[in-house]
């Protein structure tokens, strides 16, 4: 496997997609307390983000 790392910020659509997937998983794990924890999980103004892309060789 090969990896590519991209420096970006929280406006990256790939980063936002990852956050959406994470939020869905946390909603399951947090259960009834999800609303409480979600208030602290804001990521819309992050200036420095690294997104890792995995290239699978066939």
QUIZIUR-V238416 format. One record per pair of residues at least 4 apart in sequence whose C-alpha atoms are under 6 Angstrom apart, sorted by the first residue. I is the first residue (numbers start at 1). J is the second residue. Records with the same first field share a line. If there is no record, write none. Layout:
# QUIZIUR-V238416
I = J ; J
This chain:
# QUIZIUR-V238416
1 = 55 ; 56
2 = 54 ; 55
3 = 53 ; 54
4 = 52 ; 53
5 = 51 ; 52
6 = 50 ; 51
7 = 49 ; 50
8 = 49
9 = 46 ; 47 ; 48 ; 49
10 = 44 ; 46
26 = 30
27 = 31 ; 34
30 = 34
34 = 38
